[in-house]
Amino acid sequence: GEQLRALARDSGLAVLGSGQLGWRNGGSEDALILGALQSRDVASGHPELASAPLIMLGISGGGPGAFGMTQRQASRVAAFALLVPSGLSTFLSAAAQQVPGYVSLAELDEVVDNVTTTQDYLNNRAAGAIWGLAVEHDVGHEELSQEARTALVNWITTAVGLRLPASPGGALRGVAESSGWLGNRTTYEIAPYASYVSGPLGASWPPTGANSPGRSNTTS
């Protein structure tokens, strides 16, 4: 939380969280989030909030909702990040696959089916999704390390810089797959897209190499 608040302060973002248990994945939940932004627009005197780009962050059971809203609101979602998500969709629309995404799993997770989640990720990567997958070694479902938290915040910071409009109210900027890096999920080697020698669609896709999860205990 502290790191996210610092990110918001430094990048001119607003953090919106929910204390609701059992958050479902559906259009009615989207409406709650968008309605809350409109309410804050009026209350805070910041009319830009009503149409502001979204960065979806889903943790565990909140993963499907964040992922689902990315699908349903793809034109508005700048990026999404999922930590130990309880499930993914096998295939998303082409528009949603072009939203930069980051999925982080725990190697010793006994709650999440990492095999199925990884396969769902690979299915979308094979279709061209510009997403990265990381697995933190030797941790369980609720043991996210400080290193992994920092990798998450660094990834969001990078995505914000790439995707936010050049001027308020403008369209989100697109990100070409060839502009990023690729990480081998077996050897943990990373390289710019143009010089990566293995099959790109089986590799993890980070937007840059500087803060790639492949350079830490959290591996691409």
C-alpha positions as CSV (number, residue, x, y, z in Angstrom):
1,G,0.0,0.0,0.0
2,E,2.8,2.4,0.9
3,Q,4.5,1.9,-2.4
4,L,1.3,2.3,-4.4
5,R,0.5,5.6,-2.6
6,A,4.0,6.8,-3.4
7,L,3.5,5.8,-7.0
8,A,0.2,7.7,-7.2
9,R,1.8,10.8,-5.6
10,D,4.8,10.8,-7.9
11,S,2.9,9.9,-11.1
12,G,-0.3,12.0,-10.6
13,L,-2.5,8.9,-10.2
14,A,-5.4,8.2,-7.9
15,V,-5.7,4.9,-6.1
16,L,-9.2,3.4,-5.8
17,G,-9.6,0.3,-3.6
18,S,-12.5,-1.8,-2.4
19,G,-13.1,-3.5,0.9
20,Q,-16.0,-5.6,-0.6
21,L,-15.6,-9.3,-0.1
22,G,-16.5,-11.7,-2.8
23,W,-16.0,-9.2,-5.6
24,R,-17.6,-10.8,-8.7
25,N,-16.5,-10.6,-12.3
26,G,-19.2,-8.8,-14.2
27,G,-20.5,-5.7,-15.8
28,S,-22.3,-4.6,-12.6
29,E,-19.0,-4.5,-10.7
30,D,-17.5,-2.4,-13.6
31,A,-20.4,0.0,-13.1
32,L,-19.6,0.3,-9.4
33,I,-16.0,1.3,-10.1
34,L,-16.9,3.7,-12.9
35,G,-19.7,5.2,-10.8
36,A,-17.3,5.7,-7.9
37,L,-14.9,7.6,-10.2
38,Q,-17.8,9.8,-11.3
39,S,-18.7,10.5,-7.7
40,R,-15.2,11.5,-6.9
41,D,-15.1,13.7,-9.9
42,V,-17.9,15.8,-8.4
43,A,-16.7,15.6,-4.8
44,S,-13.0,16.4,-5.5
45,G,-13.4,19.0,-8.2
46,H,-11.4,16.8,-10.7
47,P,-13.7,16.3,-13.7
48,E,-11.0,14.3,-15.4
49,L,-11.6,11.4,-13.1
50,A,-14.8,10.5,-14.7
51,S,-13.0,9.5,-17.9
52,A,-9.5,8.8,-16.6
53,P,-7.6,5.8,-17.9
54,L,-7.6,2.8,-15.6
55,I,-4.8,0.5,-14.3
56,M,-6.4,-2.7,-13.0
57,L,-4.6,-4.4,-10.1
58,G,-6.1,-7.7,-8.9
59,I,-4.8,-9.8,-6.1
60,S,-5.9,-13.5,-5.5
61,G,-9.7,-13.6,-5.7
62,G,-9.7,-10.0,-7.1
63,G,-7.8,-11.2,-10.1
64,P,-10.8,-12.4,-12.3
65,G,-12.6,-9.1,-11.8
66,A,-9.6,-7.0,-12.7
67,F,-8.9,-9.3,-15.7
68,G,-12.6,-9.2,-16.7
69,M,-12.8,-5.5,-16.6
70,T,-9.7,-5.3,-18.8
71,Q,-11.7,-7.3,-21.4
72,R,-14.9,-5.3,-21.1
73,Q,-13.2,-1.9,-20.9
74,A,-10.2,-2.5,-23.1
75,S,-10.2,1.0,-24.7
76,R,-10.0,2.6,-21.3
77,V,-7.6,0.2,-19.4
78,A,-4.0,1.4,-19.7
79,A,-2.5,-1.7,-18.1
80,F,-3.4,-4.6,-15.7
81,A,-1.4,-6.5,-13.1
82,L,-2.5,-9.7,-11.4
83,L,-0.9,-11.1,-8.3
84,V,-1.5,-14.8,-7.5
85,P,-4.8,-14.6,-9.4
86,S,-7.4,-17.2,-8.8
87,G,-8.1,-17.6,-12.5
88,L,-7.6,-16.2,-16.0
89,S,-9.7,-16.4,-19.2
90,T,-8.3,-18.6,-21.9
91,F,-8.7,-16.1,-24.7
92,L,-9.4,-12.4,-24.6
93,S,-10.4,-10.1,-27.4
94,A,-7.6,-8.7,-29.6
95,A,-8.1,-5.3,-28.0
96,A,-7.6,-6.7,-24.5
97,Q,-4.6,-8.6,-25.6
98,Q,-3.0,-5.3,-26.6
99,V,-3.3,-4.0,-23.1
100,P,0.1,-4.5,-21.4
101,G,-0.3,-7.1,-18.6
102,Y,1.8,-8.5,-15.8
103,V,0.9,-11.8,-14.0
104,S,2.9,-12.8,-10.9
105,L,2.6,-16.3,-9.4
106,A,4.0,-17.9,-6.3
107,E,6.0,-21.1,-6.8
108,L,4.6,-22.9,-3.7
109,D,1.0,-21.6,-4.1
110,E,-1.5,-24.1,-2.7
111,V,-4.5,-22.0,-3.5
112,V,-4.0,-21.1,-7.2
113,D,-3.6,-23.7,-9.9
114,N,-0.4,-22.4,-11.4
115,V,-0.3,-25.0,-14.2
116,T,-3.7,-23.9,-15.5
117,T,-3.0,-20.2,-15.0
118,T,0.3,-20.5,-16.9
119,Q,-1.4,-22.3,-19.8
120,D,-4.1,-19.7,-20.0
121,Y,-1.3,-17.1,-20.1
122,L,0.5,-19.0,-22.8
123,N,-2.6,-19.3,-24.9
124,N,-3.0,-15.5,-24.9
125,R,0.7,-14.9,-25.6
126,A,0.5,-17.3,-28.6
127,A,-2.3,-15.0,-29.9
128,G,0.0,-12.0,-29.5
129,A,-0.9,-10.7,-26.0
130,I,1.8,-8.3,-24.8
131,W,1.9,-9.7,-21.3
132,G,4.6,-10.8,-18.9
133,L,4.6,-13.8,-16.5
134,A,6.7,-14.0,-13.4
135,V,7.0,-16.7,-10.8
136,E,8.6,-16.0,-7.4
137,H,10.6,-18.9,-6.1
138,D,10.0,-20.6,-2.7
139,V,7.0,-18.6,-1.6
140,G,3.4,-19.4,-1.0
141,H,0.1,-17.7,-1.8
142,E,0.3,-15.0,0.8
143,E,4.1,-14.5,0.9
144,L,4.8,-11.9,-1.7
145,S,8.3,-10.5,-1.0
146,Q,9.3,-6.9,-0.9
147,E,11.4,-7.6,-4.1
148,A,8.3,-8.8,-5.9
149,R,6.3,-5.8,-4.7
150,T,9.0,-3.5,-6.0
151,A,9.0,-5.3,-9.4
152,L,5.2,-4.8,-9.6
153,V,5.4,-1.1,-8.9
154,N,8.3,-0.7,-11.4
155,W,6.2,-2.5,-14.0
156,I,3.2,-0.2,-13.4
157,T,5.4,2.9,-13.5
158,T,6.8,1.8,-16.9
159,A,3.3,1.0,-18.3
160,V,2.0,4.4,-17.2
161,G,4.8,6.1,-19.1
162,L,4.2,4.1,-22.2
163,R,0.4,4.2,-22.3
164,L,-1.0,7.4,-20.8
165,P,-2.2,10.0,-23.4
166,A,0.1,12.8,-24.4
167,S,-2.6,15.2,-23.2
168,P,-5.5,14.8,-20.8
169,G,-8.6,13.3,-22.4
170,G,-6.7,11.9,-25.3
171,A,-6.6,8.2,-26.4
172,L,-4.3,5.7,-24.8
173,R,-1.1,5.2,-26.7
174,G,-0.5,1.8,-28.3
175,V,2.5,-0.3,-27.5
176,A,4.1,-2.5,-30.2
177,E,5.2,-5.9,-29.1
178,S,8.5,-5.4,-31.0
179,S,9.2,-2.4,-28.7
180,G,9.6,-4.6,-25.6
181,W,11.8,-7.3,-24.3
182,L,11.4,-11.0,-24.1
183,G,12.3,-13.3,-21.3
184,N,13.0,-17.1,-21.5
185,R,10.9,-18.7,-18.8
186,T,13.3,-21.7,-18.5
187,T,16.8,-20.1,-18.7
188,Y,15.6,-16.6,-17.3
189,E,17.6,-14.9,-20.0
190,I,16.2,-11.6,-21.4
191,A,16.9,-9.7,-24.5
192,P,15.3,-6.9,-26.6
193,Y,12.6,-8.2,-28.9
194,A,14.8,-7.8,-32.1
195,S,17.7,-9.8,-30.7
196,Y,15.8,-12.6,-28.9
197,V,16.7,-15.9,-30.5
198,S,14.0,-18.3,-29.2
199,G,10.3,-18.4,-30.1
200,P,8.8,-15.0,-29.0
201,L,5.3,-16.2,-28.4
202,G,6.4,-18.7,-25.7
203,A,8.4,-16.0,-23.9
204,S,7.4,-13.5,-21.2
205,W,7.0,-10.0,-22.5
206,P,8.2,-7.1,-20.3
207,P,8.0,-3.6,-21.7
208,T,11.7,-2.9,-20.8
209,G,14.7,-4.8,-19.6
210,A,15.8,-2.4,-16.8
211,N,13.2,-3.6,-14.3
212,S,12.4,-7.0,-15.8
213,P,11.3,-9.6,-13.3
214,G,13.9,-11.9,-14.9
215,R,16.7,-9.9,-13.2
216,S,15.6,-10.8,-9.6
217,N,14.4,-13.7,-7.5
218,T,11.1,-13.3,-9.4
219,T,11.7,-14.9,-12.7
220,S,10.1,-14.3,-16.1
